[in-house]
Amino acid sequence: MLNTNRHLVPMHVGECTLGKNHVLGDPFSDDERVPFTLYAFLVDGGPGRRALVDLGPVGLPYINRMFRRYDFFRDLPGAPDDVRQPHGNVFDWLDRLGVAPETVDHIVFTHLHADHHGLVDGKDAGAILRFPNARIYASRIGWESNLRRRVNGGWHSYVDYAFSDFLLEADRAGRLVLQDEGEVMPGVTVSYLGGHSVCSLAVRIETPSGAAVVCSDDVYRYDLLEKGIMARLRVTRASLLAATERLVGMADAGAILLPCHDPSLFEVYSRHNGDWLQRLKPLS
């Protein structure tokens, strides 16, 4: 049963498991698997104030092949298994919630990795094409870094070529908003993290239950954060540590952190009507 409080909805758009060595860089835990949930978040403030934070994957055959394409994944015994979508993709969710894609005003990408930006089949820009009226938000620092890579011969490894080319067109058309700090719409702001990816943004959402912060992949799961375990996928150790400290500071100031791959977000949302944010496990 869907939660009736649509101010902030954690839409479960995929799941998989990864070897602990892949997540943490620990070669002695090849057989231990860590569950990951993939999310897109709907922020619904009514007409003119409707946003999505990330889109998740849409075309599973392509994204599952893509994850195996890079040497980084192939060399790790704990590479992700196939992504599954028992609750559907972002369009299935929007349909159930009665939200037409053309009524979405803003799309904010926490970062530009393929499991977040709506990849379909690599032939075009993917899911983003079905949101004709949305302004698109991404990190200026991250995007300019990707442009420099393009000049030198290729996009950043995870950024699908067709999607990146679409962002170039969106920029020329005035639809792409590049910012590392500031407001998306009333009640939604971004701030730069740059730990997991040079594109990483935190997205703060003011809700009736208090402020919630989508952490990008700079924090994967609550348990890893509480144990002080840093992910292997990062720009540098120092940058991810600094990003984590910023997020912990937000939590200390009262914000509710929303790690982008923690299964408990959807589990709590599914069990509680209206006050799911207040029932999330607090940081110790």
The 8 nearest C-alpha neighbors of each residue, nearest first, counted from 0:
[[1, 2, 269, 270, 3, 272, 271, 268],
 [2, 0, 3, 269, 96, 272, 268, 95],
 [1, 3, 272, 4, 273, 0, 269, 268],
 [2, 4, 5, 1, 273, 272, 0, 6],
 [5, 3, 273, 2, 6, 272, 7, 8],
 [6, 4, 7, 8, 3, 43, 2, 42],
 [5, 7, 43, 42, 4, 44, 8, 206],
 [8, 6, 42, 5, 41, 43, 9, 40],
 [7, 9, 41, 40, 5, 10, 6, 42],
 [10, 8, 40, 39, 265, 11, 38, 7],
 [9, 11, 39, 38, 40, 8, 12, 92],
 [10, 12, 38, 13, 37, 86, 9, 265],
 [13, 11, 88, 38, 37, 87, 84, 10],
 [14, 12, 84, 37, 83, 36, 11, 82],
 [13, 15, 36, 83, 82, 35, 37, 84],
 [14, 16, 82, 35, 80, 34, 81, 83],
 [15, 17, 34, 33, 35, 79, 32, 80],
 [18, 16, 79, 33, 32, 77, 78, 19],
 [77, 17, 19, 32, 21, 20, 31, 29],
 [18, 20, 22, 21, 31, 32, 23, 28],
 [19, 21, 25, 24, 23, 18, 26, 22],
 [22, 20, 18, 19, 77, 24, 23, 78],
 [23, 21, 19, 230, 20, 231, 24, 18],
 [22, 24, 230, 231, 20, 25, 21, 19],
 [23, 25, 20, 231, 21, 22, 26, 230],
 [24, 26, 20, 23, 27, 28, 19, 21],
 [27, 25, 20, 28, 29, 24, 19, 21],
 [28, 26, 25, 29, 20, 30, 19, 24],
 [29, 27, 31, 30, 20, 26, 19, 25],
 [30, 28, 20, 31, 77, 18, 27, 26],
 [31, 29, 28, 32, 18, 77, 19, 76],
 [30, 32, 19, 28, 18, 29, 33, 20],
 [31, 33, 18, 17, 19, 16, 30, 34],
 [32, 34, 17, 16, 19, 18, 35, 31],
 [35, 33, 16, 15, 32, 17, 36, 262],
 [34, 36, 260, 15, 16, 14, 261, 262],
 [37, 35, 14, 260, 262, 13, 261, 38],
 [36, 38, 13, 260, 12, 14, 11, 55],
 [39, 37, 11, 12, 10, 55, 9, 40],
 [38, 40, 54, 53, 10, 55, 52, 9],
 [41, 39, 9, 52, 8, 51, 10, 38],
 [42, 40, 51, 8, 7, 50, 43, 52],
 [43, 41, 7, 50, 6, 49, 51, 44],
 [44, 42, 49, 6, 45, 5, 41, 50],
 [43, 45, 48, 49, 6, 42, 46, 47],
 [44, 46, 48, 43, 49, 47, 6, 42],
 [47, 45, 48, 49, 44, 102, 43, 104],
 [46, 48, 49, 104, 45, 44, 103, 102],
 [49, 47, 44, 45, 46, 104, 43, 50],
 [48, 50, 43, 103, 104, 44, 42, 47],
 [51, 49, 105, 42, 106, 104, 103, 41],
 [50, 52, 41, 106, 40, 53, 42, 107],
 [51, 53, 107, 40, 39, 106, 108, 41],
 [54, 52, 108, 39, 115, 116, 55, 107],
 [55, 53, 117, 39, 116, 115, 89, 56],
 [54, 56, 115, 117, 114, 39, 116, 38],
 [57, 55, 117, 114, 118, 58, 115, 54],
 [56, 58, 119, 117, 118, 88, 59, 55],
 [59, 57, 119, 120, 61, 60, 56, 118],
 [58, 60, 62, 61, 63, 57, 82, 56],
 [61, 59, 63, 62, 58, 64, 120, 81],
 [62, 60, 64, 120, 59, 63, 58, 65],
 [61, 63, 65, 59, 64, 60, 66, 58],
 [62, 64, 60, 66, 65, 61, 81, 59],
 [65, 63, 61, 67, 62, 66, 60, 68],
 [64, 66, 62, 68, 67, 63, 61, 69],
 [67, 65, 63, 64, 68, 62, 72, 69],
 [68, 66, 65, 64, 69, 72, 73, 63],
 [69, 67, 65, 66, 64, 70, 73, 72],
 [70, 68, 71, 72, 67, 73, 66, 65],
 [69, 71, 73, 72, 74, 68, 67, 75],
 [70, 72, 69, 74, 73, 75, 68, 67],
 [73, 71, 70, 78, 74, 75, 69, 67],
 [72, 74, 70, 75, 71, 67, 69, 78],
 [73, 75, 72, 71, 70, 76, 78, 69],
 [74, 76, 77, 78, 72, 73, 21, 71],
 [77, 75, 78, 29, 74, 18, 73, 21],
 [18, 76, 78, 75, 21, 17, 29, 20],
 [77, 79, 72, 75, 76, 17, 18, 21],
 [80, 78, 17, 16, 77, 81, 15, 18],
 [79, 81, 16, 15, 82, 78, 17, 63],
 [82, 80, 63, 15, 83, 79, 59, 16],
 [81, 83, 15, 14, 13, 80, 63, 59],
 [82, 84, 13, 14, 85, 81, 15, 59],
 [83, 85, 13, 87, 86, 12, 14, 88],
 [84, 86, 87, 83, 13, 12, 14, 11],
 [87, 85, 84, 11, 12, 88, 13, 92],
 [88, 86, 84, 91, 85, 12, 92, 89],
 [87, 89, 12, 91, 90, 57, 92, 84],
 [88, 90, 92, 91, 12, 54, 93, 39],
 [91, 89, 93, 92, 88, 94, 87, 100],
 [90, 92, 94, 88, 87, 89, 93, 95],
 [93, 91, 89, 95, 90, 94, 96, 88],
 [92, 94, 98, 96, 90, 95, 91, 97],
 [93, 95, 97, 91, 92, 96, 98, 90],
 [96, 94, 92, 93, 97, 91, 98, 1],
 [97, 95, 93, 94, 98, 92, 1, 5],
 [96, 98, 94, 95, 93, 99, 92, 100],
 [97, 99, 93, 96, 94, 100, 102, 95],
 [98, 100, 101, 102, 97, 93, 94, 103],
 [101, 99, 130, 102, 103, 129, 98, 93],
 [100, 102, 130, 99, 103, 132, 131, 129],
 [103, 101, 100, 99, 104, 98, 132, 49],
 [104, 102, 49, 100, 101, 133, 50, 105],
 [105, 103, 133, 49, 50, 47, 132, 102],
 [106, 104, 50, 133, 134, 103, 135, 51],
 [107, 105, 51, 135, 50, 52, 136, 134],
 [106, 108, 136, 52, 135, 53, 51, 137],
 [109, 107, 53, 110, 137, 52, 136, 111],
 [108, 110, 200, 215, 199, 107, 53, 201],
 [111, 109, 199, 198, 108, 112, 200, 215],
 [110, 112, 158, 116, 113, 198, 108, 115],
 [111, 113, 157, 115, 158, 114, 110, 116],
 [112, 114, 115, 116, 118, 157, 158, 111],
 [113, 115, 56, 55, 112, 116, 117, 118],
 [116, 114, 55, 53, 113, 54, 112, 117],
 [115, 117, 54, 113, 55, 118, 53, 111],
 [118, 116, 56, 126, 54, 55, 57, 125],
 [117, 119, 125, 56, 57, 113, 116, 58],
 [120, 58, 118, 125, 57, 121, 117, 126],
 [121, 119, 61, 122, 58, 118, 125, 123],
 [120, 122, 123, 119, 161, 118, 159, 124],
 [123, 121, 120, 161, 124, 125, 119, 162],
 [122, 124, 161, 125, 121, 162, 120, 119],
 [125, 123, 162, 161, 165, 127, 128, 126],
 [124, 126, 119, 118, 123, 127, 117, 128],
 [127, 125, 117, 128, 129, 118, 119, 124],
 [126, 128, 129, 125, 130, 124, 117, 116],
 [129, 127, 126, 130, 125, 131, 124, 123],
 [128, 130, 127, 126, 131, 100, 101, 125],
 [131, 129, 100, 101, 128, 127, 132, 133],
 [132, 130, 133, 129, 101, 128, 100, 127],
 [133, 131, 130, 101, 104, 134, 103, 102],
 [134, 132, 104, 105, 130, 103, 131, 135],
 [133, 135, 105, 174, 175, 106, 104, 136],
 [134, 136, 175, 106, 176, 105, 174, 107],
 [137, 135, 107, 176, 177, 175, 106, 108],
 [138, 136, 177, 108, 139, 107, 178, 176],
 [137, 139, 141, 179, 178, 198, 140, 177],
 [138, 140, 177, 178, 142, 141, 143, 179],
 [141, 139, 143, 138, 142, 144, 198, 197],
 [140, 142, 198, 197, 144, 138, 139, 143],
 [141, 143, 145, 139, 144, 140, 138, 146],
 [142, 144, 146, 145, 140, 141, 139, 147],
 [145, 143, 141, 147, 142, 146, 140, 148],
 [144, 146, 142, 148, 143, 147, 155, 154],
 [147, 145, 149, 143, 148, 144, 142, 150],
 [146, 148, 150, 144, 149, 145, 143, 151],
 [147, 149, 151, 145, 146, 150, 154, 153],
 [148, 150, 153, 154, 146, 152, 151, 147],
 [151, 149, 147, 148, 152, 146, 153, 154],
 [152, 150, 148, 149, 153, 147, 146, 154],
 [153, 151, 149, 150, 148, 154, 147, 146],
 [154, 152, 149, 148, 151, 155, 150, 156],
 [153, 155, 149, 148, 145, 156, 158, 160],
 [154, 156, 158, 145, 157, 148, 153, 149],
 [155, 157, 158, 154, 159, 69, 153, 112],
 [158, 156, 112, 155, 113, 159, 111, 154],
 [159, 157, 155, 112, 156, 111, 113, 160],
 [158, 160, 162, 161, 157, 163, 113, 121],
 [159, 161, 163, 162, 164, 158, 154, 121],
 [162, 160, 124, 123, 164, 163, 159, 165],
 [163, 161, 124, 165, 159, 164, 160, 166],
 [164, 162, 166, 160, 165, 161, 159, 167],
 [163, 165, 167, 161, 166, 162, 160, 168],
 [166, 164, 162, 168, 163, 167, 124, 169],
 [167, 165, 169, 163, 168, 164, 170, 162],
 [166, 168, 164, 170, 165, 169, 171, 163],
 [167, 169, 165, 171, 166, 170, 172, 164],
 [170, 168, 166, 172, 174, 175, 171, 167],
 [171, 169, 175, 167, 173, 168, 172, 174],
 [170, 172, 168, 169, 173, 167, 174, 175],
 [173, 171, 169, 170, 174, 168, 175, 167],
 [172, 174, 170, 171, 175, 169, 176, 134],
 [175, 173, 134, 169, 172, 170, 135, 176],
 [176, 174, 170, 135, 169, 173, 136, 134],
 [177, 175, 136, 135, 178, 174, 137, 134],
 [178, 176, 139, 137, 138, 136, 175, 179],
 [179, 177, 139, 138, 180, 176, 137, 181],
 [178, 180, 191, 138, 190, 139, 189, 181],
 [181, 179, 190, 189, 178, 191, 182, 188],
 [180, 182, 188, 189, 183, 190, 179, 178],
 [181, 183, 188, 184, 187, 189, 185, 180],
 [182, 184, 188, 187, 181, 185, 189, 105],
 [183, 185, 187, 182, 186, 48, 188, 105],
 [186, 184, 187, 182, 183, 48, 188, 205],
 [185, 187, 205, 204, 184, 188, 182, 206],
 [188, 186, 204, 184, 183, 203, 185, 182],
 [189, 187, 182, 203, 181, 183, 202, 186],
 [190, 188, 202, 180, 201, 181, 203, 200],
 [191, 189, 180, 201, 179, 200, 192, 202],
 [190, 192, 200, 179, 193, 201, 180, 199],
 [191, 193, 242, 200, 199, 194, 201, 190],
 [194, 192, 197, 199, 196, 198, 191, 195],
 [239, 193, 195, 238, 242, 196, 192, 234],
 [194, 196, 233, 217, 234, 216, 232, 239],
 [197, 195, 198, 199, 193, 194, 234, 233],
 [196, 198, 193, 141, 199, 234, 194, 195],
 [141, 199, 197, 110, 196, 138, 193, 111],
 [200, 198, 193, 110, 196, 192, 109, 197],
 [201, 199, 191, 109, 192, 190, 215, 189],
 [200, 202, 214, 190, 189, 213, 215, 191],
 [203, 201, 189, 213, 212, 188, 200, 204],
 [204, 202, 212, 188, 187, 211, 189, 213],
 [205, 203, 187, 211, 210, 186, 206, 212],
 [204, 206, 210, 186, 209, 211, 187, 203],
 [205, 207, 209, 208, 210, 204, 6, 211],
 [208, 206, 209, 205, 210, 6, 274, 276],
 [209, 207, 206, 277, 276, 210, 274, 205],
 [210, 208, 206, 207, 205, 211, 254, 255],
 [209, 211, 205, 254, 204, 206, 255, 203],
 [210, 212, 255, 204, 254, 203, 256, 205],
 [213, 211, 203, 256, 202, 257, 214, 255],
 [212, 214, 257, 202, 201, 215, 258, 256],
 [213, 215, 201, 258, 257, 212, 218, 217],
 [214, 216, 109, 217, 259, 213, 201, 199],
 [217, 215, 218, 219, 259, 195, 214, 258],
 [216, 218, 195, 215, 194, 214, 219, 239],
 [217, 219, 216, 258, 220, 214, 224, 215],
 [220, 218, 260, 258, 216, 259, 261, 217],
 [219, 221, 261, 258, 223, 222, 218, 260],
 [222, 220, 224, 223, 225, 258, 261, 219],
 [221, 223, 225, 224, 220, 226, 228, 227],
 [224, 222, 228, 226, 225, 221, 220, 227],
 [225, 223, 227, 221, 222, 226, 228, 218],
 [224, 226, 222, 227, 223, 221, 282, 283],
 [227, 225, 223, 224, 228, 222, 221, 229],
 [226, 228, 224, 225, 223, 229, 222, 243],
 [229, 227, 223, 226, 224, 230, 23, 225],
 [230, 228, 227, 23, 231, 223, 224, 239],
 [231, 229, 23, 232, 22, 228, 233, 24],
 [230, 232, 23, 24, 22, 233, 229, 21],
 [231, 233, 230, 195, 234, 22, 196, 23],
 [234, 232, 195, 235, 194, 196, 231, 239],
 [233, 235, 196, 194, 195, 197, 238, 236],
 [236, 234, 238, 237, 233, 239, 194, 195],
 [235, 237, 239, 238, 240, 233, 234, 194],
 [236, 238, 240, 235, 239, 241, 194, 234],
 [239, 237, 194, 241, 235, 240, 236, 242],
 [194, 240, 238, 242, 236, 241, 237, 195],
 [239, 241, 243, 237, 238, 242, 236, 244],
 [240, 242, 244, 238, 239, 243, 237, 245],
 [243, 241, 192, 239, 245, 244, 194, 240],
 [244, 242, 240, 246, 245, 241, 239, 247],
 [243, 245, 247, 241, 242, 246, 248, 240],
 [246, 244, 248, 242, 243, 247, 241, 249],
 [245, 247, 249, 243, 248, 244, 242, 250],
 [248, 246, 250, 244, 249, 245, 251, 243],
 [247, 249, 251, 245, 246, 250, 244, 252],
 [248, 250, 246, 252, 247, 251, 254, 245],
 [251, 249, 254, 247, 253, 252, 248, 255],
 [250, 252, 248, 253, 249, 247, 254, 246],
 [253, 251, 249, 250, 254, 248, 247, 255],
 [252, 254, 250, 251, 249, 255, 210, 209],
 [253, 255, 250, 210, 211, 249, 252, 256],
 [256, 254, 211, 250, 212, 210, 257, 253],
 [255, 257, 212, 211, 254, 213, 258, 250],
 [256, 258, 213, 212, 214, 259, 255, 211],
 [259, 257, 214, 219, 220, 218, 261, 260],
 [258, 260, 215, 219, 216, 261, 257, 214],
 [261, 259, 36, 35, 219, 37, 258, 220],
 [260, 262, 220, 263, 258, 36, 259, 35],
 [263, 261, 36, 264, 265, 35, 260, 266],
 [262, 264, 266, 261, 265, 267, 279, 268],
 [265, 263, 267, 266, 262, 268, 261, 9],
 [264, 266, 268, 267, 263, 269, 262, 9],
 [265, 267, 263, 269, 268, 264, 262, 270],
 [268, 266, 270, 269, 265, 264, 275, 263],
 [269, 267, 265, 275, 266, 271, 270, 264],
 [270, 268, 266, 267, 271, 265, 2, 1],
 [271, 269, 267, 268, 266, 272, 275, 2],
 [272, 270, 275, 268, 269, 267, 274, 273],
 [271, 273, 2, 274, 3, 275, 270, 4],
 [272, 274, 4, 275, 3, 271, 2, 5],
 [275, 273, 276, 277, 272, 271, 278, 208],
 [274, 276, 268, 278, 271, 277, 267, 273],
 [277, 275, 278, 274, 279, 208, 255, 268],
 [278, 276, 275, 274, 279, 208, 255, 209],
 [279, 277, 275, 276, 280, 274, 267, 271],
 [280, 278, 276, 277, 281, 267, 275, 264],
 [279, 281, 278, 282, 221, 263, 277, 283],
 [282, 280, 279, 283, 255, 278, 221, 256],
 [281, 283, 280, 225, 221, 250, 224, 256],
 [282, 281, 225, 280, 221, 226, 222, 224]]
